[in-house]
């Protein structure tokens, strides 16, 4: 993440946000400024941008706020991560091209030499939260916008636990930028 932080371009910032909040690629690429309440530190992803078709609120981390405040200063579009030429949202290649650049130096590969993928960070987040924190499973699953598998339990669990998710999201972000 420290290497990513030093990469230039809107694709690198989109990738940082994606990793920090364990998002799916399309959620980040479709992000619009009106989805963010920077004062309340919340990103509200509308149902049409979510895989399960349900609105998802995300507590923003300190680093995300830094990125978003800087990007807002140079805002050129309603999209948070626009293609600088067209103003339309960044393409799928925006984040993956950053990874490709970083992989040329063999820096962003796993211990077995496999290339790291954007989506793989969701799994990394889930593993870290399960193994390194005391975050309840249900809270971690909410962070990933996963539905509860038990239909009966899901019927009664209507809250999104956003306040409970603030701490593990910030712990994850702090870990991402640590020199482990």
PyMOL commands that place a pseudoatom at each C-alpha (Angstrom):
pseudoatom trace, name=CA, resn=UNK, resi=1, chain=A, elem=C, hetatm=0, pos=[0.000, 0.000, 0.000]
pseudoatom trace, name=CA, resn=UNK, resi=2, chain=A, elem=C, hetatm=0, pos=[2.891, 2.319, 0.674]
pseudoatom trace, name=CA, resn=UNK, resi=3, chain=A, elem=C, hetatm=0, pos=[4.122, 1.647, -2.868]
pseudoatom trace, name=CA, resn=UNK, resi=4, chain=A, elem=C, hetatm=0, pos=[0.618, 2.179, -4.241]
pseudoatom trace, name=CA, resn=UNK, resi=5, chain=A, elem=C, hetatm=0, pos=[0.332, 5.448, -2.344]
pseudoatom trace, name=CA, resn=UNK, resi=6, chain=A, elem=C, hetatm=0, pos=[3.351, 6.693, -4.322]
pseudoatom trace, name=CA, resn=UNK, resi=7, chain=A, elem=C, hetatm=0, pos=[1.857, 5.771, -7.700]
pseudoatom trace, name=CA, resn=UNK, resi=8, chain=A, elem=C, hetatm=0, pos=[0.480, 8.661, -9.730]
pseudoatom trace, name=CA, resn=UNK, resi=9, chain=A, elem=C, hetatm=0, pos=[-2.921, 8.836, -11.340]
pseudoatom trace, name=CA, resn=UNK, resi=10, chain=A, elem=C, hetatm=0, pos=[-6.628, 8.491, -10.709]
pseudoatom trace, name=CA, resn=UNK, resi=11, chain=A, elem=C, hetatm=0, pos=[-6.441, 4.699, -11.188]
pseudoatom trace, name=CA, resn=UNK, resi=12, chain=A, elem=C, hetatm=0, pos=[-4.044, 4.408, -8.255]
pseudoatom trace, name=CA, resn=UNK, resi=13, chain=A, elem=C, hetatm=0, pos=[-6.376, 6.431, -6.021]
pseudoatom trace, name=CA, resn=UNK, resi=14, chain=A, elem=C, hetatm=0, pos=[-9.353, 4.311, -7.106]
pseudoatom trace, name=CA, resn=UNK, resi=15, chain=A, elem=C, hetatm=0, pos=[-7.392, 1.162, -6.282]
pseudoatom trace, name=CA, resn=UNK, resi=16, chain=A, elem=C, hetatm=0, pos=[-6.489, 2.541, -2.852]
pseudoatom trace, name=CA, resn=UNK, resi=17, chain=A, elem=C, hetatm=0, pos=[-10.150, 3.262, -2.069]
pseudoatom trace, name=CA, resn=UNK, resi=18, chain=A, elem=C, hetatm=0, pos=[-11.131, -0.184, -3.371]
pseudoatom trace, name=CA, resn=UNK, resi=19, chain=A, elem=C, hetatm=0, pos=[-8.619, -1.922, -1.110]
pseudoatom trace, name=CA, resn=UNK, resi=20, chain=A, elem=C, hetatm=0, pos=[-9.308, 0.273, 1.928]
pseudoatom trace, name=CA, resn=UNK, resi=21, chain=A, elem=C, hetatm=0, pos=[-13.005, -0.535, 1.916]
pseudoatom trace, name=CA, resn=UNK, resi=22, chain=A, elem=C, hetatm=0, pos=[-12.918, -4.062, 0.430]
pseudoatom trace, name=CA, resn=UNK, resi=23, chain=A, elem=C, hetatm=0, pos=[-15.107, -2.983, -2.453]
pseudoatom trace, name=CA, resn=UNK, resi=24, chain=A, elem=C, hetatm=0, pos=[-15.935, -4.655, -5.703]
pseudoatom trace, name=CA, resn=UNK, resi=25, chain=A, elem=C, hetatm=0, pos=[-14.330, -2.882, -8.657]
pseudoatom trace, name=CA, resn=UNK, resi=26, chain=A, elem=C, hetatm=0, pos=[-17.577, -1.595, -10.162]
pseudoatom trace, name=CA, resn=UNK, resi=27, chain=A, elem=C, hetatm=0, pos=[-18.678, -0.011, -6.873]
pseudoatom trace, name=CA, resn=UNK, resi=28, chain=A, elem=C, hetatm=0, pos=[-15.579, 2.172, -6.961]
pseudoatom trace, name=CA, resn=UNK, resi=29, chain=A, elem=C, hetatm=0, pos=[-15.642, 2.911, -10.670]
pseudoatom trace, name=CA, resn=UNK, resi=30, chain=A, elem=C, hetatm=0, pos=[-19.298, 4.021, -10.494]
pseudoatom trace, name=CA, resn=UNK, resi=31, chain=A, elem=C, hetatm=0, pos=[-18.755, 6.191, -7.399]
pseudoatom trace, name=CA, resn=UNK, resi=32, chain=A, elem=C, hetatm=0, pos=[-20.222, 9.682, -7.740]
pseudoatom trace, name=CA, resn=UNK, resi=33, chain=A, elem=C, hetatm=0, pos=[-19.631, 12.646, -5.476]
pseudoatom trace, name=CA, resn=UNK, resi=34, chain=A, elem=C, hetatm=0, pos=[-23.264, 12.769, -4.338]
pseudoatom trace, name=CA, resn=UNK, resi=35, chain=A, elem=C, hetatm=0, pos=[-22.793, 9.335, -2.697]
pseudoatom trace, name=CA, resn=UNK, resi=36, chain=A, elem=C, hetatm=0, pos=[-20.289, 10.710, -0.194]
pseudoatom trace, name=CA, resn=UNK, resi=37, chain=A, elem=C, hetatm=0, pos=[-20.921, 12.557, 3.041]
pseudoatom trace, name=CA, resn=UNK, resi=38, chain=A, elem=C, hetatm=0, pos=[-17.380, 13.524, 3.945]
pseudoatom trace, name=CA, resn=UNK, resi=39, chain=A, elem=C, hetatm=0, pos=[-18.466, 15.284, 7.116]
pseudoatom trace, name=CA, resn=UNK, resi=40, chain=A, elem=C, hetatm=0, pos=[-20.206, 12.168, 8.454]
pseudoatom trace, name=CA, resn=UNK, resi=41, chain=A, elem=C, hetatm=0, pos=[-17.495, 9.947, 6.961]
pseudoatom trace, name=CA, resn=UNK, resi=42, chain=A, elem=C, hetatm=0, pos=[-19.953, 7.762, 5.051]
pseudoatom trace, name=CA, resn=UNK, resi=43, chain=A, elem=C, hetatm=0, pos=[-20.124, 6.495, 1.479]
pseudoatom trace, name=CA, resn=UNK, resi=44, chain=A, elem=C, hetatm=0, pos=[-23.598, 5.381, 0.438]
pseudoatom trace, name=CA, resn=UNK, resi=45, chain=A, elem=C, hetatm=0, pos=[-23.493, 3.095, -2.572]
pseudoatom trace, name=CA, resn=UNK, resi=46, chain=A, elem=C, hetatm=0, pos=[-26.923, 3.008, -4.228]
pseudoatom trace, name=CA, resn=UNK, resi=47, chain=A, elem=C, hetatm=0, pos=[-28.664, -0.301, -4.815]
pseudoatom trace, name=CA, resn=UNK, resi=48, chain=A, elem=C, hetatm=0, pos=[-28.178, -0.116, -8.595]
pseudoatom trace, name=CA, resn=UNK, resi=49, chain=A, elem=C, hetatm=0, pos=[-24.395, -0.189, -8.092]
pseudoatom trace, name=CA, resn=UNK, resi=50, chain=A, elem=C, hetatm=0, pos=[-24.453, -3.168, -5.719]
pseudoatom trace, name=CA, resn=UNK, resi=51, chain=A, elem=C, hetatm=0, pos=[-24.231, -6.821, -6.722]
pseudoatom trace, name=CA, resn=UNK, resi=52, chain=A, elem=C, hetatm=0, pos=[-27.144, -7.815, -4.436]
pseudoatom trace, name=CA, resn=UNK, resi=53, chain=A, elem=C, hetatm=0, pos=[-29.207, -4.743, -5.354]
pseudoatom trace, name=CA, resn=UNK, resi=54, chain=A, elem=C, hetatm=0, pos=[-29.294, -3.367, -1.796]
pseudoatom trace, name=CA, resn=UNK, resi=55, chain=A, elem=C, hetatm=0, pos=[-27.929, 0.030, -0.759]
pseudoatom trace, name=CA, resn=UNK, resi=56, chain=A, elem=C, hetatm=0, pos=[-24.651, -0.267, 1.144]
pseudoatom trace, name=CA, resn=UNK, resi=57, chain=A, elem=C, hetatm=0, pos=[-23.210, 2.290, 3.564]
pseudoatom trace, name=CA, resn=UNK, resi=58, chain=A, elem=C, hetatm=0, pos=[-19.472, 2.289, 4.163]
pseudoatom trace, name=CA, resn=UNK, resi=59, chain=A, elem=C, hetatm=0, pos=[-17.643, 4.040, 7.010]
pseudoatom trace, name=CA, resn=UNK, resi=60, chain=A, elem=C, hetatm=0, pos=[-14.773, 5.998, 5.482]
pseudoatom trace, name=CA, resn=UNK, resi=61, chain=A, elem=C, hetatm=0, pos=[-11.261, 5.606, 6.849]
pseudoatom trace, name=CA, resn=UNK, resi=62, chain=A, elem=C, hetatm=0, pos=[-8.830, 8.425, 7.594]
pseudoatom trace, name=CA, resn=UNK, resi=63, chain=A, elem=C, hetatm=0, pos=[-6.771, 7.731, 4.456]
pseudoatom trace, name=CA, resn=UNK, resi=64, chain=A, elem=C, hetatm=0, pos=[-9.917, 7.602, 2.317]
pseudoatom trace, name=CA, resn=UNK, resi=65, chain=A, elem=C, hetatm=0, pos=[-10.886, 11.045, 3.568]
pseudoatom trace, name=CA, resn=UNK, resi=66, chain=A, elem=C, hetatm=0, pos=[-7.432, 12.364, 2.640]
pseudoatom trace, name=CA, resn=UNK, resi=67, chain=A, elem=C, hetatm=0, pos=[-7.756, 10.937, -0.865]
pseudoatom trace, name=CA, resn=UNK, resi=68, chain=A, elem=C, hetatm=0, pos=[-11.323, 12.144, -1.355]
pseudoatom trace, name=CA, resn=UNK, resi=69, chain=A, elem=C, hetatm=0, pos=[-10.638, 15.653, -0.065]
pseudoatom trace, name=CA, resn=UNK, resi=70, chain=A, elem=C, hetatm=0, pos=[-7.652, 15.973, -2.407]
pseudoatom trace, name=CA, resn=UNK, resi=71, chain=A, elem=C, hetatm=0, pos=[-9.633, 14.654, -5.387]
pseudoatom trace, name=CA, resn=UNK, resi=72, chain=A, elem=C, hetatm=0, pos=[-12.556, 16.943, -4.607]
pseudoatom trace, name=CA, resn=UNK, resi=73, chain=A, elem=C, hetatm=0, pos=[-10.229, 19.941, -4.883]
pseudoatom trace, name=CA, resn=UNK, resi=74, chain=A, elem=C, hetatm=0, pos=[-9.516, 18.989, -8.525]
pseudoatom trace, name=CA, resn=UNK, resi=75, chain=A, elem=C, hetatm=0, pos=[-12.991, 17.710, -9.334]
pseudoatom trace, name=CA, resn=UNK, resi=76, chain=A, elem=C, hetatm=0, pos=[-13.735, 17.575, -13.074]
pseudoatom trace, name=CA, resn=UNK, resi=77, chain=A, elem=C, hetatm=0, pos=[-16.815, 15.349, -13.119]
pseudoatom trace, name=CA, resn=UNK, resi=78, chain=A, elem=C, hetatm=0, pos=[-19.699, 13.957, -11.096]
pseudoatom trace, name=CA, resn=UNK, resi=79, chain=A, elem=C, hetatm=0, pos=[-17.632, 10.761, -10.962]
pseudoatom trace, name=CA, resn=UNK, resi=80, chain=A, elem=C, hetatm=0, pos=[-15.085, 10.520, -8.177]
pseudoatom trace, name=CA, resn=UNK, resi=81, chain=A, elem=C, hetatm=0, pos=[-12.690, 8.587, -10.416]
pseudoatom trace, name=CA, resn=UNK, resi=82, chain=A, elem=C, hetatm=0, pos=[-13.210, 10.010, -13.898]
pseudoatom trace, name=CA, resn=UNK, resi=83, chain=A, elem=C, hetatm=0, pos=[-11.366, 9.412, -17.104]
pseudoatom trace, name=CA, resn=UNK, resi=84, chain=A, elem=C, hetatm=0, pos=[-9.506, 12.725, -17.266]
pseudoatom trace, name=CA, resn=UNK, resi=85, chain=A, elem=C, hetatm=0, pos=[-10.142, 13.058, -21.024]
pseudoatom trace, name=CA, resn=UNK, resi=86, chain=A, elem=C, hetatm=0, pos=[-13.877, 12.402, -21.134]
pseudoatom trace, name=CA, resn=UNK, resi=87, chain=A, elem=C, hetatm=0, pos=[-15.127, 13.093, -17.602]
pseudoatom trace, name=CA, resn=UNK, resi=88, chain=A, elem=C, hetatm=0, pos=[-16.963, 9.773, -17.737]
pseudoatom trace, name=CA, resn=UNK, resi=89, chain=A, elem=C, hetatm=0, pos=[-16.076, 7.156, -15.143]
pseudoatom trace, name=CA, resn=UNK, resi=90, chain=A, elem=C, hetatm=0, pos=[-12.740, 5.383, -15.196]
pseudoatom trace, name=CA, resn=UNK, resi=91, chain=A, elem=C, hetatm=0, pos=[-12.762, 2.121, -17.128]
pseudoatom trace, name=CA, resn=UNK, resi=92, chain=A, elem=C, hetatm=0, pos=[-12.143, -1.356, -15.742]
pseudoatom trace, name=CA, resn=UNK, resi=93, chain=A, elem=C, hetatm=0, pos=[-8.566, -1.052, -16.987]
pseudoatom trace, name=CA, resn=UNK, resi=94, chain=A, elem=C, hetatm=0, pos=[-7.944, 1.957, -14.738]
pseudoatom trace, name=CA, resn=UNK, resi=95, chain=A, elem=C, hetatm=0, pos=[-7.161, -0.035, -11.611]
pseudoatom trace, name=CA, resn=UNK, resi=96, chain=A, elem=C, hetatm=0, pos=[-5.818, -3.177, -13.287]
pseudoatom trace, name=CA, resn=UNK, resi=97, chain=A, elem=C, hetatm=0, pos=[-3.285, -1.122, -15.257]
pseudoatom trace, name=CA, resn=UNK, resi=98, chain=A, elem=C, hetatm=0, pos=[-1.881, 0.168, -11.960]
pseudoatom trace, name=CA, resn=UNK, resi=99, chain=A, elem=C, hetatm=0, pos=[-1.440, -3.428, -10.799]
pseudoatom trace, name=CA, resn=UNK, resi=100, chain=A, elem=C, hetatm=0, pos=[0.242, -4.361, -14.087]
pseudoatom trace, name=CA, resn=UNK, resi=101, chain=A, elem=C, hetatm=0, pos=[2.715, -1.498, -13.718]
pseudoatom trace, name=CA, resn=UNK, resi=102, chain=A, elem=C, hetatm=0, pos=[3.506, -2.548, -10.170]
pseudoatom trace, name=CA, resn=UNK, resi=103, chain=A, elem=C, hetatm=0, pos=[3.810, -6.236, -11.096]
pseudoatom trace, name=CA, resn=UNK, resi=104, chain=A, elem=C, hetatm=0, pos=[6.456, -5.483, -13.707]
pseudoatom trace, name=CA, resn=UNK, resi=105, chain=A, elem=C, hetatm=0, pos=[8.803, -4.934, -10.804]
pseudoatom trace, name=CA, resn=UNK, resi=106, chain=A, elem=C, hetatm=0, pos=[7.558, -8.179, -9.166]
pseudoatom trace, name=CA, resn=UNK, resi=107, chain=A, elem=C, hetatm=0, pos=[6.481, -6.149, -6.172]
pseudoatom trace, name=CA, resn=UNK, resi=108, chain=A, elem=C, hetatm=0, pos=[2.821, -7.008, -6.198]
pseudoatom trace, name=CA, resn=UNK, resi=109, chain=A, elem=C, hetatm=0, pos=[2.797, -10.775, -6.366]
pseudoatom trace, name=CA, resn=UNK, resi=110, chain=A, elem=C, hetatm=0, pos=[1.898, -13.311, -3.740]
pseudoatom trace, name=CA, resn=UNK, resi=111, chain=A, elem=C, hetatm=0, pos=[4.434, -15.553, -2.030]
pseudoatom trace, name=CA, resn=UNK, resi=112, chain=A, elem=C, hetatm=0, pos=[4.012, -18.116, -4.835]
pseudoatom trace, name=CA, resn=UNK, resi=113, chain=A, elem=C, hetatm=0, pos=[4.728, -15.557, -7.575]
pseudoatom trace, name=CA, resn=UNK, resi=114, chain=A, elem=C, hetatm=0, pos=[1.112, -15.240, -8.754]
pseudoatom trace, name=CA, resn=UNK, resi=115, chain=A, elem=C, hetatm=0, pos=[-0.099, -11.839, -9.842]
pseudoatom trace, name=CA, resn=UNK, resi=116, chain=A, elem=C, hetatm=0, pos=[-2.297, -10.070, -7.351]
pseudoatom trace, name=CA, resn=UNK, resi=117, chain=A, elem=C, hetatm=0, pos=[-5.803, -9.122, -8.530]
pseudoatom trace, name=CA, resn=UNK, resi=118, chain=A, elem=C, hetatm=0, pos=[-8.037, -6.233, -7.530]
pseudoatom trace, name=CA, resn=UNK, resi=119, chain=A, elem=C, hetatm=0, pos=[-10.812, -8.553, -6.340]
pseudoatom trace, name=CA, resn=UNK, resi=120, chain=A, elem=C, hetatm=0, pos=[-8.370, -10.612, -4.292]
pseudoatom trace, name=CA, resn=UNK, resi=121, chain=A, elem=C, hetatm=0, pos=[-8.072, -7.791, -1.773]
pseudoatom trace, name=CA, resn=UNK, resi=122, chain=A, elem=C, hetatm=0, pos=[-11.622, -8.525, -0.598]
pseudoatom trace, name=CA, resn=UNK, resi=123, chain=A, elem=C, hetatm=0, pos=[-10.477, -11.972, 0.454]
pseudoatom trace, name=CA, resn=UNK, resi=124, chain=A, elem=C, hetatm=0, pos=[-7.354, -10.527, 2.052]
pseudoatom trace, name=CA, resn=UNK, resi=125, chain=A, elem=C, hetatm=0, pos=[-9.520, -8.110, 4.039]
pseudoatom trace, name=CA, resn=UNK, resi=126, chain=A, elem=C, hetatm=0, pos=[-11.791, -10.935, 5.207]
pseudoatom trace, name=CA, resn=UNK, resi=127, chain=A, elem=C, hetatm=0, pos=[-8.856, -13.130, 6.220]
pseudoatom trace, name=CA, resn=UNK, resi=128, chain=A, elem=C, hetatm=0, pos=[-7.185, -10.290, 8.109]
pseudoatom trace, name=CA, resn=UNK, resi=129, chain=A, elem=C, hetatm=0, pos=[-10.362, -9.335, 9.980]
pseudoatom trace, name=CA, resn=UNK, resi=130, chain=A, elem=C, hetatm=0, pos=[-11.030, -12.970, 10.937]
pseudoatom trace, name=CA, resn=UNK, resi=131, chain=A, elem=C, hetatm=0, pos=[-7.474, -13.795, 11.982]
pseudoatom trace, name=CA, resn=UNK, resi=132, chain=A, elem=C, hetatm=0, pos=[-6.183, -10.552, 13.454]
pseudoatom trace, name=CA, resn=UNK, resi=133, chain=A, elem=C, hetatm=0, pos=[-9.190, -8.889, 15.094]
pseudoatom trace, name=CA, resn=UNK, resi=134, chain=A, elem=C, hetatm=0, pos=[-12.062, -9.763, 17.384]
pseudoatom trace, name=CA, resn=UNK, resi=135, chain=A, elem=C, hetatm=0, pos=[-14.617, -8.471, 14.884]
pseudoatom trace, name=CA, resn=UNK, resi=136, chain=A, elem=C, hetatm=0, pos=[-17.744, -10.652, 14.889]
pseudoatom trace, name=CA, resn=UNK, resi=137, chain=A, elem=C, hetatm=0, pos=[-18.304, -12.625, 11.701]
pseudoatom trace, name=CA, resn=UNK, resi=138, chain=A, elem=C, hetatm=0, pos=[-21.619, -10.914, 11.030]
pseudoatom trace, name=CA, resn=UNK, resi=139, chain=A, elem=C, hetatm=0, pos=[-19.987, -7.468, 11.196]
pseudoatom trace, name=CA, resn=UNK, resi=140, chain=A, elem=C, hetatm=0, pos=[-17.240, -8.566, 8.812]
pseudoatom trace, name=CA, resn=UNK, resi=141, chain=A, elem=C, hetatm=0, pos=[-19.798, -9.960, 6.384]
pseudoatom trace, name=CA, resn=UNK, resi=142, chain=A, elem=C, hetatm=0, pos=[-21.691, -6.656, 6.475]
pseudoatom trace, name=CA, resn=UNK, resi=143, chain=A, elem=C, hetatm=0, pos=[-18.457, -4.872, 5.600]
pseudoatom trace, name=CA, resn=UNK, resi=144, chain=A, elem=C, hetatm=0, pos=[-18.294, -6.975, 2.429]
pseudoatom trace, name=CA, resn=UNK, resi=145, chain=A, elem=C, hetatm=0, pos=[-22.000, -6.407, 1.704]
pseudoatom trace, name=CA, resn=UNK, resi=146, chain=A, elem=C, hetatm=0, pos=[-22.653, -10.131, 1.972]
pseudoatom trace, name=CA, resn=UNK, resi=147, chain=A, elem=C, hetatm=0, pos=[-26.131, -11.337, 2.798]
pseudoatom trace, name=CA, resn=UNK, resi=148, chain=A, elem=C, hetatm=0, pos=[-26.641, -13.636, 5.735]
pseudoatom trace, name=CA, resn=UNK, resi=149, chain=A, elem=C, hetatm=0, pos=[-27.105, -17.218, 4.530]
pseudoatom trace, name=CA, resn=UNK, resi=150, chain=A, elem=C, hetatm=0, pos=[-29.736, -18.045, 7.133]
pseudoatom trace, name=CA, resn=UNK, resi=151, chain=A, elem=C, hetatm=0, pos=[-32.957, -16.550, 5.722]
pseudoatom trace, name=CA, resn=UNK, resi=152, chain=A, elem=C, hetatm=0, pos=[-34.631, -16.461, 9.131]
pseudoatom trace, name=CA, resn=UNK, resi=153, chain=A, elem=C, hetatm=0, pos=[-31.704, -14.602, 10.692]
pseudoatom trace, name=CA, resn=UNK, resi=154, chain=A, elem=C, hetatm=0, pos=[-31.479, -12.240, 7.719]
pseudoatom trace, name=CA, resn=UNK, resi=155, chain=A, elem=C, hetatm=0, pos=[-35.173, -11.366, 8.076]
pseudoatom trace, name=CA, resn=UNK, resi=156, chain=A, elem=C, hetatm=0, pos=[-34.530, -9.973, 11.551]
pseudoatom trace, name=CA, resn=UNK, resi=157, chain=A, elem=C, hetatm=0, pos=[-31.129, -8.386, 10.875]
pseudoatom trace, name=CA, resn=UNK, resi=158, chain=A, elem=C, hetatm=0, pos=[-32.097, -5.141, 9.140]
pseudoatom trace, name=CA, resn=UNK, resi=159, chain=A, elem=C, hetatm=0, pos=[-29.438, -2.786, 10.492]
pseudoatom trace, name=CA, resn=UNK, resi=160, chain=A, elem=C, hetatm=0, pos=[-26.170, -2.385, 8.598]
pseudoatom trace, name=CA, resn=UNK, resi=161, chain=A, elem=C, hetatm=0, pos=[-23.950, -2.072, 11.696]
pseudoatom trace, name=CA, resn=UNK, resi=162, chain=A, elem=C, hetatm=0, pos=[-22.114, 0.904, 10.227]
pseudoatom trace, name=CA, resn=UNK, resi=163, chain=A, elem=C, hetatm=0, pos=[-20.925, 2.191, 13.600]
pseudoatom trace, name=CA, resn=UNK, resi=164, chain=A, elem=C, hetatm=0, pos=[-19.607, -1.244, 14.565]
pseudoatom trace, name=CA, resn=UNK, resi=165, chain=A, elem=C, hetatm=0, pos=[-17.801, -1.417, 11.218]
pseudoatom trace, name=CA, resn=UNK, resi=166, chain=A, elem=C, hetatm=0, pos=[-15.911, 1.868, 11.698]
pseudoatom trace, name=CA, resn=UNK, resi=167, chain=A, elem=C, hetatm=0, pos=[-13.286, 0.384, 14.006]
pseudoatom trace, name=CA, resn=UNK, resi=168, chain=A, elem=C, hetatm=0, pos=[-12.395, -2.740, 11.978]
pseudoatom trace, name=CA, resn=UNK, resi=169, chain=A, elem=C, hetatm=0, pos=[-12.282, -0.694, 8.763]
pseudoatom trace, name=CA, resn=UNK, resi=170, chain=A, elem=C, hetatm=0, pos=[-9.827, 1.747, 10.325]
pseudoatom trace, name=CA, resn=UNK, resi=171, chain=A, elem=C, hetatm=0, pos=[-7.802, -1.110, 11.850]
pseudoatom trace, name=CA, resn=UNK, resi=172, chain=A, elem=C, hetatm=0, pos=[-7.607, -2.675, 8.363]
pseudoatom trace, name=CA, resn=UNK, resi=173, chain=A, elem=C, hetatm=0, pos=[-6.542, 0.656, 6.833]
pseudoatom trace, name=CA, resn=UNK, resi=174, chain=A, elem=C, hetatm=0, pos=[-3.869, 1.150, 9.483]
pseudoatom trace, name=CA, resn=UNK, resi=175, chain=A, elem=C, hetatm=0, pos=[-2.575, -2.356, 8.811]
pseudoatom trace, name=CA, resn=UNK, resi=176, chain=A, elem=C, hetatm=0, pos=[-2.533, -1.725, 5.044]
pseudoatom trace, name=CA, resn=UNK, resi=177, chain=A, elem=C, hetatm=0, pos=[-0.181, 1.232, 5.471]
pseudoatom trace, name=CA, resn=UNK, resi=178, chain=A, elem=C, hetatm=0, pos=[2.006, -0.306, 8.164]
pseudoatom trace, name=CA, resn=UNK, resi=179, chain=A, elem=C, hetatm=0, pos=[5.477, -1.552, 7.323]
pseudoatom trace, name=CA, resn=UNK, resi=180, chain=A, elem=C, hetatm=0, pos=[4.825, -5.167, 8.252]
for i in range(1, 180): cmd.bond("trace and resi %d" % i, "trace and resi %d" % (i + 1))
show_as sticks, trace
zoom trace
